[in-house]
Amino acid sequence: MQQRFFKDLGRLEDHYDVEVRKIGRGAFGSVTKGTNRSTGVVRAVKSVVKARATEGSGLEGLEREIELTKTLDHPNIVRLYGAFQDARCIYLIMELCTGGELLDRITERQNIAEPLVAHVMVQILRGVCYMHSRGIAHRDLKPENCVLESRDPLDHAHLKIIDLGLARRFKPTEAMKTVCGTTMYMAPEVISGSYTQSSEYWTCGVILCFLLCGMLPFAGVNDRQLLANISKAVFITHGRLWDPVSEKAKRLVRKFLEKDPGKRISVLAAVEDEWFKASMAGDETEVGALHDDLVENFRAYARMTRFQQAAAAAIAFQISGDEQVGKLRASFQAFDKDNTGTLSMKEMALAFAKDKFSMTLDFMEILGKADANHDGVVSYTEFLAAALWKEIHDNEALCWRAFKSFDLDGDGFISLAELRQILEDDKLGDKTELNIDVEQIYRDMDADHNGKVSFEEFMAMLVGSSRKQAASKAKSECCVVQ
């Protein structure tokens, strides 16, 4: 399910108060914090200087990053919320991750126990699995392009893959030709200029090697020698740095760093490797306590109108980082047995069946309603929208954020064109297939028939007219919901 709650390119300062202090730097600009003026939510603002980006393929890469990132919906891939521009820069509004780069967090520690390495590595593999299932290769995976959501201890930290500037779509039967990425993490076939997504299996092996022993598997006094050593694919897994590493971990590294791409272990197979099972034993997420609430929320969500589901999805797409979302994220990934980043109806049924809930046809239909865009699977955002419906319904501050997601031009009202863009253009459902009468929905919302929908009218439609008066209070006393 593609979630595209983006404002049209416009003036950043009309929507965000941007801090002066930089929290990150890149080849074409910097990253700062920006606070949304309407909701108080803090985001990361990535500024790209147009003059610098036009010197190479920077603008092309930026366009690709925007186009690809906004189609991805996975717990381990950073979210993109919108874009703005002025004469000097293009600004990307992204999910704020305050935990820093994985590389920095690793170098803060002298050594990392294997269970902790497994905890970090499995998140990278899940993100890569999902991207590959969507036909997207990142092409610059490395610890610097993995960030942590918070400063929580590493064994509890949640990882996000960032920077899709070099990413591209691929077909499994067609080789990619452009030599790109960071040399130390390149597979031999990338250097040769003909490769497939299996080149990223190699890259994952390089990252795993670095996490396990603190050293990269290939080195050289200069780039020429480094490239030659990678092409030979000769490396060692013994010596002082490797002595503390288990044989199972070493075997997995060797499976990843197989020179023949056809013999190399895939990321999907690697997640099921014996080393992960041994290292993460006892670390399985406890999700049983959530089942009763989830079942009731899914029941309530199934009774909602298409508009209410769209509003719930708008909110679910934007929220991250709090304790409740963290628990639901863990549940979603525990339910995702095949690590595709989506839930099949079978996976959903098996998850809820743990509570011995009756798998009636009625309940299967309820589960199916969670698949709001009818693509046969439940995406991460669809899952959150259904699972959080009661919290969304009962929280006026969250409803205000949903309203601002629909109010694309920021004028304080929702127009018919804006509602149509959200319900149709943004892949929340095909109007004909799902029998959505957008104009009728709009007429029902526009209670005073003045041709525009206020927040009060939005709330009345979203949660019921009995709470219409609460909307005015929420608008004036809206708190920040992280």
Secondary structure, 3 states (H helix, E strand, C coil): CCCCCCCCCCCHHHCEEEEEEEEEECCCEEEEEEEECCCCCEEEEEEEEHHHHCCCCHHHHHHHHHHHHCCCCCCCECCEEEEEECCCEEEEEECCCCCCEHHHHHHCCCCCCHHHHHHHHHHHHHHHHHHHHCCEECCCCCHHHEEECCCCCCCCCCEEECCCCCCEECCCCCCECCCCCCHHHCCHHHHHCCECCCHHHHHHHHHHHHHHHCCCCCCCCCHHHHHHHHHHCCCCCCCCCCCCCCHHHHHHHHHHCCCCCCCCCCHHHHHCCHHHHHHCCCCCCCCHHHHHHHHHHHHHHHCCCHHHHHHHHHHHHHCCCCHHHHHHHHHHHHHCCCCCCCEEHHHHHHHHHCCCCCCCHHHHHHHHHHCCCCCCEECHHHHHHHHCHHHHHCCHHHHHHHHHHHCCCCCCCECHHHHHHHHHHCCCCCHHHHCCCHHHHHHHHCCCCCCCECHHHHHHHHHCHHHHHHHHHHHHHCCCCC
